[in-house]
């Protein structure tokens, strides 16, 4: 599945002696939004505010299912 998003937020601030850059992306057709951050300077400089990005979601080769076991009331 591929979707196109617009970078509608980018902020860089100091964190523990390094810089952390947080991005917000929005799909203008669906209104879907997500946030992601990085402390890698090259990654932070590769995307600018207003730039279109394409996100691809694919399943992993080894999906893991973790069962949730709840105790019933006794």
Kinemage of the C-alpha trace (Angstrom):
@kinemage 1
@onewidth
@group {chain A} dominant
@subgroup {mainchain}
@vectorlist {calphas} color= white
{ca unk a 1} P 0.000 0.000 0.000
{ca unk a 2} L 1.387 3.394 -0.988
{ca unk a 3} L 0.122 6.811 0.068
{ca unk a 4} L 1.282 10.357 -0.644
{ca unk a 5} L 1.576 12.780 2.257
{ca unk a 6} L 2.564 16.433 2.575
{ca unk a 7} L 5.090 17.451 5.226
{ca unk a 8} L 3.024 19.944 7.193
{ca unk a 9} L 5.218 20.174 10.262
{ca unk a 10} L 8.968 20.097 10.919
{ca unk a 11} L 10.690 21.205 14.080
{ca unk a 12} L 14.238 20.637 15.316
{ca unk a 13} L 15.219 21.094 18.935
{ca unk a 14} L 18.118 20.110 21.198
{ca unk a 15} L 17.838 16.892 23.150
{ca unk a 16} L 20.578 15.447 25.387
{ca unk a 17} L 23.436 17.058 23.491
{ca unk a 18} L 22.002 16.160 20.080
{ca unk a 19} L 19.290 17.581 17.840
{ca unk a 20} L 15.938 15.842 17.411
{ca unk a 21} L 13.761 16.654 14.406
{ca unk a 22} L 10.055 15.812 14.492
{ca unk a 23} L 7.935 15.689 11.345
{ca unk a 24} L 4.166 15.694 10.864
{ca unk a 25} L 2.684 14.412 7.617
{ca unk a 26} L -0.883 14.678 6.286
{ca unk a 27} L -2.709 13.072 3.405
{ca unk a 28} L -4.868 15.899 2.118
{ca unk a 29} L -7.383 13.563 0.454
{ca unk a 30} L -8.115 11.388 3.490
{ca unk a 31} L -7.048 13.615 6.385
{ca unk a 32} L -4.790 10.838 7.723
{ca unk a 33} L -1.842 12.149 9.740
{ca unk a 34} L 1.196 10.672 11.429
{ca unk a 35} L 4.329 11.868 13.229
{ca unk a 36} L 7.869 10.564 13.116
{ca unk a 37} L 11.132 11.836 14.565
{ca unk a 38} L 14.836 11.338 13.948
{ca unk a 39} L 18.130 12.337 15.508
{ca unk a 40} L 19.991 11.608 12.236
{ca unk a 41} L 21.015 14.955 10.712
{ca unk a 42} L 21.071 13.586 7.147
{ca unk a 43} L 17.505 12.289 7.500
{ca unk a 44} L 16.361 15.561 9.044
{ca unk a 45} L 17.870 17.589 6.198
{ca unk a 46} L 16.440 15.357 3.461
{ca unk a 47} L 12.805 16.446 3.966
{ca unk a 48} L 11.511 20.029 4.029
{ca unk a 49} L 8.243 21.593 5.120
{ca unk a 50} L 5.663 21.408 2.309
{ca unk a 51} L 7.454 18.595 0.493
{ca unk a 52} L 5.491 15.571 -0.756
{ca unk a 53} L 6.588 12.151 0.467
{ca unk a 54} L 5.425 8.656 -0.423
{ca unk a 55} L 4.912 6.136 2.341
{ca unk a 56} L 4.819 2.423 1.557
{ca unk a 57} L 3.461 -0.101 4.049
{ca unk a 58} L 4.357 -3.739 3.532
{ca unk a 59} L 4.076 -6.758 5.804
{ca unk a 60} L 7.243 -8.136 7.347
{ca unk a 61} L 8.554 -11.574 6.393
{ca unk a 62} L 8.119 -12.859 9.930
{ca unk a 63} L 4.925 -11.439 11.368
{ca unk a 64} L 4.544 -12.034 15.071
{ca unk a 65} L 1.242 -12.393 16.817
{ca unk a 66} L 1.329 -11.970 20.556
{ca unk a 67} L -1.729 -13.417 22.241
{ca unk a 68} L -3.254 -11.435 25.062
{ca unk a 69} L -4.408 -13.616 27.922
{ca unk a 70} L -6.794 -12.075 30.372
{ca unk a 71} L -7.988 -13.673 33.539
{ca unk a 72} L -11.725 -13.840 33.825
{ca unk a 73} L -13.539 -12.800 36.933
{ca unk a 74} L -13.776 -15.586 39.451
